[in-house]
Amino acid sequence: MSASEGSAAGVGRRKIAVVLFNLGGPDRPEAVRPFLFNLFNDKWIIAAPQPVRAAIAALISTTRTKSAQANYAMMGGGSPIVPETTKQAVALEAALAGHAAAEFKVFIGMRYWHPFAAEVAAAAAAWGADEAILLPLYPQFSSTTTASAAEAWAKVWRKPTRTVCCYPAGARFAQAHADAILQAWQAAGAPPKPRVLFSAHGLPQRTIDRGDPYQWQVERTVEAVRPLLPADWDHQVCYQSRVGPLQWIGPDTPAEIERAGADGVGVIVSPIAFVSEHIETLVELDHEYGELAEEKGVPFYIRAPALSAAEGFIAALAQLVDKALTAPHGPHSETGARICPGQFGLCPMPAKSA
């Protein structure tokens, strides 16, 4: 239905830009260094003041460029995250087509490489959006991801915005993960009694200690998915992508792969906090950890796919958009209310009153 048809069909029909935000990734080898600089120059990633933070970002991006380029070369020279997010946007827009309350157009935005928030805001304004729904592709809230994306958007968009701050445990989202795990298991010949490693991107422990609810929300996701899998399967929450000398949350995914080898148990690795295939899944999980599993004698190593544009996941996103229409402007969770316990002070929603 076009905007003009919507105006004729009913009063109050809005034009809403739905913005799918993701981390972003370099689209060619030459983009690796500036992408890394943008990432580590984010105050939510490295808390040092300027100009110290920029100096740190310059050092890290310079020293890591060559190794990062080698990893991206394994995926054709660049990150697949923009094509992946584009597929999700196309599917979501189709799911929202013909909505009675509003006309939707789905845009994609990246935090650390094109298309940046300013580019997306300009495109949404040119389309004539009256307001925006910010839908980060980070199901579990963290200050290092969702808060950073929301802040970047707020700097460039002056019209009303509703932000879905988190959706860690919704029924459709959980079922989409369970379906991905079960389908991968069946495709591998349904080997008996696997151990599911629910692997999420790690964070420094000090980030959690400052009140970031990410780890708590990851555990809620696993609690929602686990009952949808066979009861006799073992499972473990673990965290990948650790870098640097700081203490990180654990247990560490490589350590859990080694433990599975020692126990003589095969594993299914589920990227529980990733909804798009990218370097952490296609290189780290598939190549690095797959080789580790073989080295440590893990009987079988199965990797469940990221949700990407799976029908169940797109249905979950469409439901979140529908709920956002009646939510107040600002942040809200999948339930509309705060879901984090009070000790998580970095949760963007007000603490529950006593």
TABEL-V144160 format. One record per pair of residues at least 24 apart in sequence whose ideal C-beta (glycine too) atoms are under 7 Angstrom apart, sorted by the first residue. I is the first residue (numbers start at 1). J is the second residue. Records with the same first field share a line. If there is no record, write none. Layout:
I->J  J
This chain:
1->98  103
3->103
6->103
13->102  103
14->102  130  131
15->103  128  129  130
16->102  104  129  130  131  132  133
17->105  107  124  127  129  132
18->92  104  106  133  135  321
19->107  109  120  132  134  135  153
20->85  88  89  106  108  135  137
21->109  111  134  136  137  149
22->81  85  110  137  276
23->81  110  111  112
24->81  110  111  112  113
25->78  79  81  113  278  279
26->72  78  79  113
27->78  79  82  113
28->77  78
29->69  72  77
31->113
32->65  68  69  72
33->61  65
35->112  113
36->60  61  64  65  68
37->61
38->112  113
39->112
42->148
44->143  144  147  148
45->144
71->279  283
72->279
74->283  287
75->279  282  283
79->278  279
80->277  278
81->276  278
82->108  110
84->276  277  308
85->137  276
87->308  309
88->308  309  314
91->309  314
92->314  317  318
95->314  315  318
96->318  321
101->325
102->325
111->148  149  152
117->152  153  156
118->156
121->156  157
129->159
130->159
131->159  160  161
132->157  159  161
133->162  164  321  324
134->161  163  164
135->164  317  320  321
137->275  276
139->166  167  168  173  221  273  275
140->166  168  214  217  218  221  273
141->165  166  213  214  217  347
142->203  212  214
143->207  212  346
144->203  207
147->348
160->329
161->329
162->324  327  329  330  332
163->330  331
164->320  324  332
165->331  332  333  348  349
166->217  333  334
167->320  334
168->217  220  221
169->220  221  224
170->316  334
172->312  315  316  319
173->313  316
174->224  225  228
175->228  312
176->307  310  312  313  316
177->225  270  272  307
178->225  228  229
179->312
180->304  305  307  310
181->229  268  270  304
184->268  302  303  304  305
185->268  302
188->300  302
191->266  300
193->232  233
194->233  266  267  268  302
195->234  235  236  260  265  267
196->229  233  235  268  270
197->236  238  253  256  267  269  270
198->222  235  237  238  270  272
199->238  240  253  269  270  271  272  285
200->239  272  273
201->239  240  241  273  280
202->239  240  241  242  248  249
203->248  249
204->246  247  248
205->247  248  249
206->246
208->249
210->346
211->343  344  345  346
212->344  346
213->340  344  346  347
215->249
216->340  344
218->272  273
221->272
222->272
234->265
240->280  284
241->280  284
253->289
254->289  292
257->289  292  293  296  298
258->296
260->298
261->293  296  297  298
264->299
265->299
266->298  299  300
267->293  298  301  302
268->302  304
269->303  304
270->304
271->306
274->306
275->306  307  313
276->306  308
277->306  308
281->306
